[in-house]
Amino acid sequence: MQPMEAAYVVLSAVLVVAGLTLVAKSARAYLETESRSMLLLTIGFSLVVAAAVATTFSAFMTNFTQSRVLLTVNYAVTTLGYVFIVTSVRAQ
């Protein structure tokens, strides 16, 4: 594994761990309060984490040959996640 690939994996792992922490905390808040905004927040964070995991996995599976497609899909799913996050803030 090249140094840049290793850095990519490490940074992706950090993003996933931080994201899953946010998913867990917002999911717990939803279960305690049944607040619609907490549900939207959980969905948003889940989409951001899913985009990170799928992009990293796909990049290595395709040997980084489909980078434009991978980045486009990543940005689309991440943007959708952020739409849910912003909507959760506005839902209060």
PyMOL Python script that loads the backbone (N, CA, C, O; Angstrom):
from pymol import cmd

cmd.read_pdbstr("""\
ATOM      1  N   MET A   1       0.853  -1.172   0.000  1.00  0.00           N
ATOM      2  CA  MET A   1       0.000   0.000   0.000  1.00  0.00           C
ATOM      3  C   MET A   1       0.903   1.241   0.000  1.00  0.00           C
ATOM      4  O   MET A   1       1.847   1.349   0.783  1.00  0.00           O
ATOM      5  N   GLN A   2       0.589   2.144  -0.879  1.00  0.00           N
ATOM      6  CA  GLN A   2       1.336   3.397  -1.002  1.00  0.00           C
ATOM      7  C   GLN A   2       1.016   4.313   0.183  1.00  0.00           C
ATOM      8  O   GLN A   2      -0.046   4.183   0.792  1.00  0.00           O
ATOM      9  N   PRO A   3       1.934   5.248   0.519  1.00  0.00           N
ATOM     10  CA  PRO A   3       1.672   6.165   1.641  1.00  0.00           C
ATOM     11  C   PRO A   3       0.371   6.972   1.472  1.00  0.00           C
ATOM     12  O   PRO A   3      -0.353   7.190   2.443  1.00  0.00           O
ATOM     13  N   MET A   4       0.081   7.408   0.255  1.00  0.00           N
ATOM     14  CA  MET A   4      -1.143   8.177   0.038  1.00  0.00           C
ATOM     15  C   MET A   4      -2.378   7.308   0.261  1.00  0.00           C
ATOM     16  O   MET A   4      -3.376   7.779   0.807  1.00  0.00           O
ATOM     17  N   GLU A   5      -2.320   6.053  -0.155  1.00  0.00           N
ATOM     18  CA  GLU A   5      -3.439   5.133   0.070  1.00  0.00           C
ATOM     19  C   GLU A   5      -3.624   4.877   1.560  1.00  0.00           C
ATOM     20  O   GLU A   5      -4.751   4.820   2.053  1.00  0.00           O
ATOM     21  N   ALA A   6      -2.514   4.723   2.272  1.00  0.00           N
ATOM     22  CA  ALA A   6      -2.591   4.501   3.717  1.00  0.00           C
ATOM     23  C   ALA A   6      -3.210   5.717   4.409  1.00  0.00           C
ATOM     24  O   ALA A   6      -4.039   5.569   5.306  1.00  0.00           O
ATOM     25  N   ALA A   7      -2.807   6.909   3.992  1.00  0.00           N
ATOM     26  CA  ALA A   7      -3.383   8.129   4.567  1.00  0.00           C
ATOM     27  C   ALA A   7      -4.877   8.198   4.280  1.00  0.00           C
ATOM     28  O   ALA A   7      -5.659   8.608   5.138  1.00  0.00           O
ATOM     29  N   TYR A   8      -5.272   7.799   3.083  1.00  0.00           N
ATOM     30  CA  TYR A   8      -6.683   7.790   2.704  1.00  0.00           C
ATOM     31  C   TYR A   8      -7.479   6.848   3.605  1.00  0.00           C
ATOM     32  O   TYR A   8      -8.569   7.194   4.062  1.00  0.00           O
ATOM     33  N   VAL A   9      -6.940   5.676   3.856  1.00  0.00           N
ATOM     34  CA  VAL A   9      -7.621   4.706   4.719  1.00  0.00           C
ATOM     35  C   VAL A   9      -7.728   5.229   6.145  1.00  0.00           C
ATOM     36  O   VAL A   9      -8.780   5.114   6.774  1.00  0.00           O
ATOM     37  N   VAL A  10      -6.644   5.801   6.657  1.00  0.00           N
ATOM     38  CA  VAL A  10      -6.649   6.314   8.026  1.00  0.00           C
ATOM     39  C   VAL A  10      -7.663   7.453   8.167  1.00  0.00           C
ATOM     40  O   VAL A  10      -8.456   7.472   9.108  1.00  0.00           O
ATOM     41  N   LEU A  11      -7.632   8.389   7.238  1.00  0.00           N
ATOM     42  CA  LEU A  11      -8.569   9.514   7.307  1.00  0.00           C
ATOM     43  C   LEU A  11     -10.017   9.045   7.140  1.00  0.00           C
ATOM     44  O   LEU A  11     -10.920   9.578   7.784  1.00  0.00           O
ATOM     45  N   SER A  12     -10.234   8.068   6.293  1.00  0.00           N
ATOM     46  CA  SER A  12     -11.579   7.519   6.127  1.00  0.00           C
ATOM     47  C   SER A  12     -12.042   6.843   7.414  1.00  0.00           C
ATOM     48  O   SER A  12     -13.193   6.990   7.824  1.00  0.00           O
ATOM     49  N   ALA A  13     -11.139   6.106   8.041  1.00  0.00           N
ATOM     50  CA  ALA A  13     -11.481   5.425   9.294  1.00  0.00           C
ATOM     51  C   ALA A  13     -11.835   6.434  10.385  1.00  0.00           C
ATOM     52  O   ALA A  13     -12.787   6.227  11.138  1.00  0.00           O
ATOM     53  N   VAL A  14     -11.073   7.520  10.471  1.00  0.00           N
ATOM     54  CA  VAL A  14     -11.360   8.560  11.466  1.00  0.00           C
ATOM     55  C   VAL A  14     -12.732   9.177  11.197  1.00  0.00           C
ATOM     56  O   VAL A  14     -13.512   9.393  12.125  1.00  0.00           O
ATOM     57  N   LEU A  15     -13.025   9.460   9.921  1.00  0.00           N
ATOM     58  CA  LEU A  15     -14.330  10.012   9.556  1.00  0.00           C
ATOM     59  C   LEU A  15     -15.453   9.048   9.934  1.00  0.00           C
ATOM     60  O   LEU A  15     -16.486   9.475  10.450  1.00  0.00           O
ATOM     61  N   VAL A  16     -15.262   7.776   9.687  1.00  0.00           N
ATOM     62  CA  VAL A  16     -16.291   6.779   9.996  1.00  0.00           C
ATOM     63  C   VAL A  16     -16.505   6.670  11.506  1.00  0.00           C
ATOM     64  O   VAL A  16     -17.646   6.630  11.966  1.00  0.00           O
ATOM     65  N   VAL A  17     -15.432   6.622  12.274  1.00  0.00           N
ATOM     66  CA  VAL A  17     -15.569   6.513  13.735  1.00  0.00           C
ATOM     67  C   VAL A  17     -16.272   7.752  14.294  1.00  0.00           C
ATOM     68  O   VAL A  17     -17.189   7.637  15.106  1.00  0.00           O
ATOM     69  N   ALA A  18     -15.842   8.927  13.860  1.00  0.00           N
ATOM     70  CA  ALA A  18     -16.490  10.162  14.329  1.00  0.00           C
ATOM     71  C   ALA A  18     -17.959  10.195  13.896  1.00  0.00           C
ATOM     72  O   ALA A  18     -18.835  10.561  14.678  1.00  0.00           O
ATOM     73  N   GLY A  19     -18.216   9.813  12.653  1.00  0.00           N
ATOM     74  CA  GLY A  19     -19.580   9.807  12.139  1.00  0.00           C
ATOM     75  C   GLY A  19     -20.467   8.823  12.866  1.00  0.00           C
ATOM     76  O   GLY A  19     -21.614   9.133  13.187  1.00  0.00           O
ATOM     77  N   LEU A  20     -19.938   7.632  13.130  1.00  0.00           N
ATOM     78  CA  LEU A  20     -20.743   6.638  13.854  1.00  0.00           C
ATOM     79  C   LEU A  20     -21.018   7.071  15.292  1.00  0.00           C
ATOM     80  O   LEU A  20     -22.058   6.735  15.859  1.00  0.00           O
ATOM     81  N   THR A  21     -20.090   7.813  15.874  1.00  0.00           N
ATOM     82  CA  THR A  21     -20.336   8.371  17.202  1.00  0.00           C
ATOM     83  C   THR A  21     -21.518   9.327  17.158  1.00  0.00           C
ATOM     84  O   THR A  21     -22.385   9.300  18.032  1.00  0.00           O
ATOM     85  N   LEU A  22     -21.547  10.173  16.133  1.00  0.00           N
ATOM     86  CA  LEU A  22     -22.667  11.104  15.972  1.00  0.00           C
ATOM     87  C   LEU A  22     -23.965  10.367  15.678  1.00  0.00           C
ATOM     88  O   LEU A  22     -25.023  10.758  16.170  1.00  0.00           O
ATOM     89  N   VAL A  23     -23.898   9.314  14.887  1.00  0.00           N
ATOM     90  CA  VAL A  23     -25.091   8.511  14.602  1.00  0.00           C
ATOM     91  C   VAL A  23     -25.624   7.910  15.904  1.00  0.00           C
ATOM     92  O   VAL A  23     -26.824   7.967  16.172  1.00  0.00           O
ATOM     93  N   ALA A  24     -24.737   7.339  16.705  1.00  0.00           N
ATOM     94  CA  ALA A  24     -25.165   6.709  17.956  1.00  0.00           C
ATOM     95  C   ALA A  24     -25.793   7.728  18.910  1.00  0.00           C
ATOM     96  O   ALA A  24     -26.832   7.465  19.514  1.00  0.00           O
ATOM     97  N   LYS A  25     -25.159   8.881  19.039  1.00  0.00           N
ATOM     98  CA  LYS A  25     -25.687   9.903  19.958  1.00  0.00           C
ATOM     99  C   LYS A  25     -27.025  10.456  19.475  1.00  0.00           C
ATOM    100  O   LYS A  25     -27.938  10.655  20.276  1.00  0.00           O
ATOM    101  N   SER A  26     -27.146  10.703  18.183  1.00  0.00           N
ATOM    102  CA  SER A  26     -28.420  11.228  17.683  1.00  0.00           C
ATOM    103  C   SER A  26     -29.505  10.152  17.717  1.00  0.00           C
ATOM    104  O   SER A  26     -30.671  10.464  17.959  1.00  0.00           O
ATOM    105  N   ALA A  27     -29.139   8.899  17.480  1.00  0.00           N
ATOM    106  CA  ALA A  27     -30.124   7.817  17.567  1.00  0.00           C
ATOM    107  C   ALA A  27     -30.609   7.644  19.002  1.00  0.00           C
ATOM    108  O   ALA A  27     -31.798   7.435  19.240  1.00  0.00           O
ATOM    109  N   ARG A  28     -29.691   7.732  19.950  1.00  0.00           N
ATOM    110  CA  ARG A  28     -30.086   7.638  21.353  1.00  0.00           C
ATOM    111  C   ARG A  28     -31.016   8.794  21.727  1.00  0.00           C
ATOM    112  O   ARG A  28     -32.004   8.598  22.436  1.00  0.00           O
ATOM    113  N   ALA A  29     -30.698   9.984  21.253  1.00  0.00           N
ATOM    114  CA  ALA A  29     -31.555  11.145  21.526  1.00  0.00           C
ATOM    115  C   ALA A  29     -32.926  10.952  20.898  1.00  0.00           C
ATOM    116  O   ALA A  29     -33.939  11.329  21.487  1.00  0.00           O
ATOM    117  N   TYR A  30     -32.965  10.363  19.696  1.00  0.00           N
ATOM    118  CA  TYR A  30     -34.260  10.111  19.067  1.00  0.00           C
ATOM    119  C   TYR A  30     -35.077   9.116  19.894  1.00  0.00           C
ATOM    120  O   TYR A  30     -36.269   9.325  20.123  1.00  0.00           O
ATOM    121  N   LEU A  31     -34.437   8.045  20.338  1.00  0.00           N
ATOM    122  CA  LEU A  31     -35.152   7.032  21.120  1.00  0.00           C
ATOM    123  C   LEU A  31     -35.679   7.605  22.436  1.00  0.00           C
ATOM    124  O   LEU A  31     -36.743   7.204  22.908  1.00  0.00           O
ATOM    125  N   GLU A  32     -34.940   8.533  23.021  1.00  0.00           N
ATOM    126  CA  GLU A  32     -35.366   9.132  24.283  1.00  0.00           C
ATOM    127  C   GLU A  32     -36.470  10.172  24.097  1.00  0.00           C
ATOM    128  O   GLU A  32     -37.358  10.295  24.940  1.00  0.00           O
ATOM    129  N   THR A  33     -36.413  10.920  22.992  1.00  0.00           N
ATOM    130  CA  THR A  33     -37.336  12.045  22.830  1.00  0.00           C
ATOM    131  C   THR A  33     -38.383  11.843  21.738  1.00  0.00           C
ATOM    132  O   THR A  33     -39.403  12.532  21.721  1.00  0.00           O
ATOM    133  N   GLU A  34     -38.135  10.904  20.831  1.00  0.00           N
ATOM    134  CA  GLU A  34     -38.970  10.684  19.653  1.00  0.00           C
ATOM    135  C   GLU A  34     -39.136  11.970  18.836  1.00  0.00           C
ATOM    136  O   GLU A  34     -40.163  12.201  18.199  1.00  0.00           O
ATOM    137  N   SER A  35     -38.102  12.786  18.879  1.00  0.00           N
ATOM    138  CA  SER A  35     -38.092  14.055  18.155  1.00  0.00           C
ATOM    139  C   SER A  35     -37.799  13.814  16.671  1.00  0.00           C
ATOM    140  O   SER A  35     -36.854  13.107  16.320  1.00  0.00           O
ATOM    141  N   ARG A  36     -38.616  14.405  15.820  1.00  0.00           N
ATOM    142  CA  ARG A  36     -38.424  14.274  14.372  1.00  0.00           C
ATOM    143  C   ARG A  36     -37.060  14.809  13.952  1.00  0.00           C
ATOM    144  O   ARG A  36     -36.421  14.246  13.063  1.00  0.00           O
ATOM    145  N   SER A  37     -36.611  15.883  14.579  1.00  0.00           N
ATOM    146  CA  SER A  37     -35.324  16.469  14.216  1.00  0.00           C
ATOM    147  C   SER A  37     -34.167  15.517  14.527  1.00  0.00           C
ATOM    148  O   SER A  37     -33.181  15.484  13.791  1.00  0.00           O
ATOM    149  N   MET A  38     -34.279  14.745  15.609  1.00  0.00           N
ATOM    150  CA  MET A  38     -33.228  13.778  15.938  1.00  0.00           C
ATOM    151  C   MET A  38     -33.212  12.615  14.946  1.00  0.00           C
ATOM    152  O   MET A  38     -32.152  12.075  14.629  1.00  0.00           O
ATOM    153  N   LEU A  39     -34.390  12.236  14.464  1.00  0.00           N
ATOM    154  CA  LEU A  39     -34.455  11.194  13.443  1.00  0.00           C
ATOM    155  C   LEU A  39     -33.797  11.674  12.152  1.00  0.00           C
ATOM    156  O   LEU A  39     -33.016  10.946  11.540  1.00  0.00           O
ATOM    157  N   LEU A  40     -34.115  12.901  11.740  1.00  0.00           N
ATOM    158  CA  LEU A  40     -33.501  13.458  10.531  1.00  0.00           C
ATOM    159  C   LEU A  40     -31.991  13.586  10.687  1.00  0.00           C
ATOM    160  O   LEU A  40     -31.243  13.334   9.742  1.00  0.00           O
ATOM    161  N   LEU A  41     -31.544  13.974  11.866  1.00  0.00           N
ATOM    162  CA  LEU A  41     -30.121  14.093  12.136  1.00  0.00           C
ATOM    163  C   LEU A  41     -29.436  12.728  12.041  1.00  0.00           C
ATOM    164  O   LEU A  41     -28.351  12.613  11.471  1.00  0.00           O
ATOM    165  N   THR A  42     -30.064  11.710  12.593  1.00  0.00           N
ATOM    166  CA  THR A  42     -29.519  10.353  12.522  1.00  0.00           C
ATOM    167  C   THR A  42     -29.406   9.881  11.076  1.00  0.00           C
ATOM    168  O   THR A  42     -28.389   9.306  10.687  1.00  0.00           O
ATOM    169  N   ILE A  43     -30.424  10.116  10.298  1.00  0.00           N
ATOM    170  CA  ILE A  43     -30.394   9.729   8.878  1.00  0.00           C
ATOM    171  C   ILE A  43     -29.278  10.477   8.150  1.00  0.00           C
ATOM    172  O   ILE A  43     -28.533   9.883   7.372  1.00  0.00           O
ATOM    173  N   GLY A  44     -29.167  11.775   8.403  1.00  0.00           N
ATOM    174  CA  GLY A  44     -28.135  12.576   7.756  1.00  0.00           C
ATOM    175  C   GLY A  44     -26.736  12.081   8.066  1.00  0.00           C
ATOM    176  O   GLY A  44     -25.925  11.888   7.161  1.00  0.00           O
ATOM    177  N   PHE A  45     -26.450  11.874   9.345  1.00  0.00           N
ATOM    178  CA  PHE A  45     -25.121  11.383   9.722  1.00  0.00           C
ATOM    179  C   PHE A  45     -24.870   9.986   9.152  1.00  0.00           C
ATOM    180  O   PHE A  45     -23.750   9.668   8.753  1.00  0.00           O
ATOM    181  N   SER A  46     -25.903   9.160   9.116  1.00  0.00           N
ATOM    182  CA  SER A  46     -25.755   7.814   8.548  1.00  0.00           C
ATOM    183  C   SER A  46     -25.386   7.866   7.067  1.00  0.00           C
ATOM    184  O   SER A  46     -24.556   7.085   6.600  1.00  0.00           O
ATOM    185  N   LEU A  47     -26.001   8.784   6.338  1.00  0.00           N
ATOM    186  CA  LEU A  47     -25.682   8.923   4.918  1.00  0.00           C
ATOM    187  C   LEU A  47     -24.246   9.406   4.705  1.00  0.00           C
ATOM    188  O   LEU A  47     -23.562   8.934   3.797  1.00  0.00           O
ATOM    189  N   VAL A  48     -23.797  10.328   5.523  1.00  0.00           N
ATOM    190  CA  VAL A  48     -22.420  10.819   5.404  1.00  0.00           C
ATOM    191  C   VAL A  48     -21.434   9.681   5.673  1.00  0.00           C
ATOM    192  O   VAL A  48     -20.447   9.530   4.953  1.00  0.00           O
ATOM    193  N   VAL A  49     -21.695   8.889   6.698  1.00  0.00           N
ATOM    194  CA  VAL A  49     -20.822   7.751   7.010  1.00  0.00           C
ATOM    195  C   VAL A  49     -20.879   6.707   5.897  1.00  0.00           C
ATOM    196  O   VAL A  49     -19.849   6.168   5.493  1.00  0.00           O
ATOM    197  N   ALA A  50     -22.076   6.424   5.408  1.00  0.00           N
ATOM    198  CA  ALA A  50     -22.214   5.435   4.327  1.00  0.00           C
ATOM    199  C   ALA A  50     -21.446   5.866   3.083  1.00  0.00           C
ATOM    200  O   ALA A  50     -20.822   5.039   2.417  1.00  0.00           O
ATOM    201  N   ALA A  51     -21.490   7.146   2.773  1.00  0.00           N
ATOM    202  CA  ALA A  51     -20.751   7.652   1.615  1.00  0.00           C
ATOM    203  C   ALA A  51     -19.251   7.441   1.793  1.00  0.00           C
ATOM    204  O   ALA A  51     -18.560   7.046   0.854  1.00  0.00           O
ATOM    205  N   ALA A  52     -18.751   7.703   2.992  1.00  0.00           N
ATOM    206  CA  ALA A  52     -17.322   7.528   3.261  1.00  0.00           C
ATOM    207  C   ALA A  52     -16.900   6.069   3.143  1.00  0.00           C
ATOM    208  O   ALA A  52     -15.884   5.754   2.524  1.00  0.00           O
ATOM    209  N   VAL A  53     -17.684   5.191   3.738  1.00  0.00           N
ATOM    210  CA  VAL A  53     -17.363   3.764   3.695  1.00  0.00           C
ATOM    211  C   VAL A  53     -17.436   3.239   2.268  1.00  0.00           C
ATOM    212  O   VAL A  53     -16.517   2.562   1.807  1.00  0.00           O
ATOM    213  N   ALA A  54     -18.511   3.543   1.574  1.00  0.00           N
ATOM    214  CA  ALA A  54     -18.692   3.038   0.214  1.00  0.00           C
ATOM    215  C   ALA A  54     -17.635   3.570  -0.738  1.00  0.00           C
ATOM    216  O   ALA A  54     -17.155   2.837  -1.603  1.00  0.00           O
ATOM    217  N   THR A  55     -17.272   4.821  -0.592  1.00  0.00           N
ATOM    218  CA  THR A  55     -16.272   5.396  -1.480  1.00  0.00           C
ATOM    219  C   THR A  55     -14.907   4.771  -1.243  1.00  0.00           C
ATOM    220  O   THR A  55     -14.204   4.428  -2.194  1.00  0.00           O
ATOM    221  N   THR A  56     -14.532   4.624   0.016  1.00  0.00           N
ATOM    222  CA  THR A  56     -13.234   4.015   0.320  1.00  0.00           C
ATOM    223  C   THR A  56     -13.185   2.578  -0.183  1.00  0.00           C
ATOM    224  O   THR A  56     -12.222   2.174  -0.834  1.00  0.00           O
ATOM    225  N   PHE A  57     -14.215   1.818   0.117  1.00  0.00           N
ATOM    226  CA  PHE A  57     -14.267   0.419  -0.323  1.00  0.00           C
ATOM    227  C   PHE A  57     -14.228   0.338  -1.852  1.00  0.00           C
ATOM    228  O   PHE A  57     -13.460  -0.446  -2.409  1.00  0.00           O
ATOM    229  N   SER A  58     -15.037   1.130  -2.521  1.00  0.00           N
ATOM    230  CA  SER A  58     -15.106   1.101  -3.982  1.00  0.00           C
ATOM    231  C   SER A  58     -13.804   1.552  -4.630  1.00  0.00           C
ATOM    232  O   SER A  58     -13.403   1.016  -5.663  1.00  0.00           O
ATOM    233  N   ALA A  59     -13.146   2.534  -4.027  1.00  0.00           N
ATOM    234  CA  ALA A  59     -11.878   3.014  -4.584  1.00  0.00           C
ATOM    235  C   ALA A  59     -10.853   1.895  -4.641  1.00  0.00           C
ATOM    236  O   ALA A  59     -10.147   1.748  -5.639  1.00  0.00           O
ATOM    237  N   PHE A  60     -10.767   1.111  -3.587  1.00  0.00           N
ATOM    238  CA  PHE A  60      -9.801   0.006  -3.587  1.00  0.00           C
ATOM    239  C   PHE A  60     -10.258  -1.150  -4.476  1.00  0.00           C
ATOM    240  O   PHE A  60      -9.431  -1.826  -5.088  1.00  0.00           O
ATOM    241  N   MET A  61     -11.555  -1.376  -4.548  1.00  0.00           N
ATOM    242  CA  MET A  61     -12.063  -2.452  -5.408  1.00  0.00           C
ATOM    243  C   MET A  61     -11.820  -2.150  -6.889  1.00  0.00           C
ATOM    244  O   MET A  61     -11.589  -3.063  -7.682  1.00  0.00           O
ATOM    245  N   THR A  62     -11.870  -0.885  -7.254  1.00  0.00           N
ATOM    246  CA  THR A  62     -11.657  -0.503  -8.663  1.00  0.00           C
ATOM    247  C   THR A  62     -10.229  -0.041  -8.915  1.00  0.00           C
ATOM    248  O   THR A  62      -9.909   0.444 -10.000  1.00  0.00           O
ATOM    249  N   ASN A  63      -9.373  -0.193  -7.909  1.00  0.00           N
ATOM    250  CA  ASN A  63      -7.979   0.218  -8.024  1.00  0.00           C
ATOM    251  C   ASN A  63      -7.861   1.705  -8.383  1.00  0.00           C
ATOM    252  O   ASN A  63      -6.947   2.108  -9.102  1.00  0.00           O
ATOM    253  N   PHE A  64      -8.776   2.493  -7.882  1.00  0.00           N
ATOM    254  CA  PHE A  64      -8.797   3.942  -8.070  1.00  0.00           C
ATOM    255  C   PHE A  64      -8.926   4.354  -9.540  1.00  0.00           C
ATOM    256  O   PHE A  64      -8.517   5.453  -9.915  1.00  0.00           O
ATOM    257  N   THR A  65      -9.492   3.481 -10.368  1.00  0.00           N
ATOM    258  CA  THR A  65      -9.603   3.807 -11.796  1.00  0.00           C
ATOM    259  C   THR A  65     -10.867   4.581 -12.121  1.00  0.00           C
ATOM    260  O   THR A  65     -10.946   5.195 -13.185  1.00  0.00           O
ATOM    261  N   GLN A  66     -11.850   4.571 -11.249  1.00  0.00           N
ATOM    262  CA  GLN A  66     -13.122   5.255 -11.504  1.00  0.00           C
ATOM    263  C   GLN A  66     -13.287   6.448 -10.573  1.00  0.00           C
ATOM    264  O   GLN A  66     -14.365   6.669 -10.023  1.00  0.00           O
ATOM    265  N   SER A  67     -12.222   7.211 -10.400  1.00  0.00           N
ATOM    266  CA  SER A  67     -12.243   8.268  -9.384  1.00  0.00           C
ATOM    267  C   SER A  67     -13.311   9.332  -9.639  1.00  0.00           C
ATOM    268  O   SER A  67     -13.910   9.837  -8.689  1.00  0.00           O
ATOM    269  N   ARG A  68     -13.556   9.678 -10.886  1.00  0.00           N
ATOM    270  CA  ARG A  68     -14.580  10.699 -11.157  1.00  0.00           C
ATOM    271  C   ARG A  68     -15.969  10.208 -10.767  1.00  0.00           C
ATOM    272  O   ARG A  68     -16.752  10.950 -10.174  1.00  0.00           O
ATOM    273  N   VAL A  69     -16.268   8.975 -11.096  1.00  0.00           N
ATOM    274  CA  VAL A  69     -17.569   8.412 -10.732  1.00  0.00           C
ATOM    275  C   VAL A  69     -17.674   8.278  -9.220  1.00  0.00           C
ATOM    276  O   VAL A  69     -18.699   8.625  -8.633  1.00  0.00           O
ATOM    277  N   LEU A  70     -16.613   7.773  -8.586  1.00  0.00           N
ATOM    278  CA  LEU A  70     -16.625   7.598  -7.136  1.00  0.00           C
ATOM    279  C   LEU A  70     -16.832   8.920  -6.417  1.00  0.00           C
ATOM    280  O   LEU A  70     -17.623   9.008  -5.479  1.00  0.00           O
ATOM    281  N   LEU A  71     -16.122   9.944  -6.858  1.00  0.00           N
ATOM    282  CA  LEU A  71     -16.264  11.249  -6.206  1.00  0.00           C
ATOM    283  C   LEU A  71     -17.638  11.852  -6.438  1.00  0.00           C
ATOM    284  O   LEU A  71     -18.206  12.472  -5.540  1.00  0.00           O
ATOM    285  N   THR A  72     -18.169  11.674  -7.626  1.00  0.00           N
ATOM    286  CA  THR A  72     -19.501  12.209  -7.918  1.00  0.00           C
ATOM    287  C   THR A  72     -20.553  11.543  -7.048  1.00  0.00           C
ATOM    288  O   THR A  72     -21.404  12.221  -6.473  1.00  0.00           O
ATOM    289  N   VAL A  73     -20.501  10.217  -6.947  1.00  0.00           N
ATOM    290  CA  VAL A  73     -21.455   9.497  -6.103  1.00  0.00           C
ATOM    291  C   VAL A  73     -21.250   9.878  -4.635  1.00  0.00           C
ATOM    292  O   VAL A  73     -22.216  10.081  -3.900  1.00  0.00           O
ATOM    293  N   ASN A  74     -19.986   9.974  -4.214  1.00  0.00           N
ATOM    294  CA  ASN A  74     -19.692  10.368  -2.842  1.00  0.00           C
ATOM    295  C   ASN A  74     -20.294  11.726  -2.529  1.00  0.00           C
ATOM    296  O   ASN A  74     -20.951  11.894  -1.502  1.00  0.00           O
ATOM    297  N   TYR A  75     -20.075  12.691  -3.401  1.00  0.00           N
ATOM    298  CA  TYR A  75     -20.607  14.035  -3.153  1.00  0.00           C
ATOM    299  C   TYR A  75     -22.129  14.042  -3.181  1.00  0.00           C
ATOM    300  O   TYR A  75     -22.753  14.776  -2.415  1.00  0.00           O
ATOM    301  N   ALA A  76     -22.728  13.255  -4.033  1.00  0.00           N
ATOM    302  CA  ALA A  76     -24.193  13.211  -4.099  1.00  0.00           C
ATOM    303  C   ALA A  76     -24.770  12.650  -2.790  1.00  0.00           C
ATOM    304  O   ALA A  76     -25.699  13.225  -2.224  1.00  0.00           O
ATOM    305  N   VAL A  77     -24.222  11.540  -2.320  1.00  0.00           N
ATOM    306  CA  VAL A  77     -24.748  10.925  -1.092  1.00  0.00           C
ATOM    307  C   VAL A  77     -24.428  11.802   0.124  1.00  0.00           C
ATOM    308  O   VAL A  77     -25.271  11.974   1.005  1.00  0.00           O
ATOM    309  N   THR A  78     -23.213  12.355   0.171  1.00  0.00           N
ATOM    310  CA  THR A  78     -22.843  13.235   1.273  1.00  0.00           C
ATOM    311  C   THR A  78     -23.726  14.481   1.300  1.00  0.00           C
ATOM    312  O   THR A  78     -24.170  14.911   2.366  1.00  0.00           O
ATOM    313  N   THR A  79     -23.977  15.052   0.138  1.00  0.00           N
ATOM    314  CA  THR A  79     -24.841  16.235   0.067  1.00  0.00           C
ATOM    315  C   THR A  79     -26.245  15.899   0.554  1.00  0.00           C
ATOM    316  O   THR A  79     -26.848  16.681   1.290  1.00  0.00           O
ATOM    317  N   LEU A  80     -26.768  14.754   0.157  1.00  0.00           N
ATOM    318  CA  LEU A  80     -28.079  14.333   0.643  1.00  0.00           C
ATOM    319  C   LEU A  80     -28.065  14.209   2.169  1.00  0.00           C
ATOM    320  O   LEU A  80     -29.017  14.607   2.840  1.00  0.00           O
ATOM    321  N   GLY A  81     -26.984  13.655   2.704  1.00  0.00           N
ATOM    322  CA  GLY A  81     -26.853  13.563   4.159  1.00  0.00           C
ATOM    323  C   GLY A  81     -26.888  14.921   4.815  1.00  0.00           C
ATOM    324  O   GLY A  81     -27.553  15.111   5.833  1.00  0.00           O
ATOM    325  N   TYR A  82     -26.169  15.873   4.232  1.00  0.00           N
ATOM    326  CA  TYR A  82     -26.165  17.225   4.790  1.00  0.00           C
ATOM    327  C   TYR A  82     -27.524  17.907   4.644  1.00  0.00           C
ATOM    328  O   TYR A  82     -27.891  18.735   5.478  1.00  0.00           O
ATOM    329  N   VAL A  83     -28.263  17.575   3.610  1.00  0.00           N
ATOM    330  CA  VAL A  83     -29.624  18.112   3.473  1.00  0.00           C
ATOM    331  C   VAL A  83     -30.473  17.641   4.657  1.00  0.00           C
ATOM    332  O   VAL A  83     -31.234  18.422   5.227  1.00  0.00           O
ATOM    333  N   PHE A  84     -30.341  16.373   5.020  1.00  0.00           N
ATOM    334  CA  PHE A  84     -31.075  15.859   6.186  1.00  0.00           C
ATOM    335  C   PHE A  84     -30.619  16.559   7.460  1.00  0.00           C
ATOM    336  O   PHE A  84     -31.443  16.888   8.314  1.00  0.00           O
ATOM    337  N   ILE A  85     -29.318  16.790   7.596  1.00  0.00           N
ATOM    338  CA  ILE A  85     -28.788  17.453   8.790  1.00  0.00           C
ATOM    339  C   ILE A  85     -29.331  18.877   8.890  1.00  0.00           C
ATOM    340  O   ILE A  85     -29.782  19.295   9.957  1.00  0.00           O
ATOM    341  N   VAL A  86     -29.289  19.615   7.795  1.00  0.00           N
ATOM    342  CA  VAL A  86     -29.810  20.981   7.792  1.00  0.00           C
ATOM    343  C   VAL A  86     -31.314  20.978   8.065  1.00  0.00           C
ATOM    344  O   VAL A  86     -31.820  21.821   8.805  1.00  0.00           O
ATOM    345  N   THR A  87     -32.018  20.024   7.463  1.00  0.00           N
ATOM    346  CA  THR A  87     -33.456  19.918   7.697  1.00  0.00           C
ATOM    347  C   THR A  87     -33.755  19.640   9.164  1.00  0.00           C
ATOM    348  O   THR A  87     -34.742  20.137   9.706  1.00  0.00           O
ATOM    349  N   SER A  88     -32.907  18.850   9.803  1.00  0.00           N
ATOM    350  CA  SER A  88     -33.119  18.553  11.225  1.00  0.00           C
ATOM    351  C   SER A  88     -33.005  19.809  12.075  1.00  0.00           C
ATOM    352  O   SER A  88     -33.730  19.966  13.057  1.00  0.00           O
ATOM    353  N   VAL A  89     -32.109  20.691  11.705  1.00  0.00           N
ATOM    354  CA  VAL A  89     -31.950  21.937  12.458  1.00  0.00           C
ATOM    355  C   VAL A  89     -33.166  22.837  12.240  1.00  0.00           C
ATOM    356  O   VAL A  89     -33.634  23.491  13.172  1.00  0.00           O
ATOM    357  N   ARG A  90     -33.667  22.865  11.027  1.00  0.00           N
ATOM    358  CA  ARG A  90     -34.808  23.713  10.698  1.00  0.00           C
ATOM    359  C   ARG A  90     -36.121  23.118  11.216  1.00  0.00           C
ATOM    360  O   ARG A  90     -37.120  23.830  11.322  1.00  0.00           O
ATOM    361  N   ALA A  91     -36.129  21.812  11.542  1.00  0.00           N
ATOM    362  CA  ALA A  91     -37.366  21.143  11.973  1.00  0.00           C
ATOM    363  C   ALA A  91     -37.762  21.525  13.402  1.00  0.00           C
ATOM    364  O   ALA A  91     -38.880  21.237  13.829  1.00  0.00           O
ATOM    365  N   GLN A  92     -36.881  22.153  14.125  1.00  0.00           N
ATOM    366  CA  GLN A  92     -37.195  22.475  15.527  1.00  0.00           C
ATOM    367  C   GLN A  92     -38.080  23.655  15.662  1.00  0.00           C
ATOM    368  O   GLN A  92     -38.428  24.042  16.778  1.00  0.00           O
TER     369      GLN A  92
END
""", "prot")
cmd.dss("prot")
cmd.show_as("cartoon", "prot")
cmd.util.cbc("prot")
cmd.orient("prot")
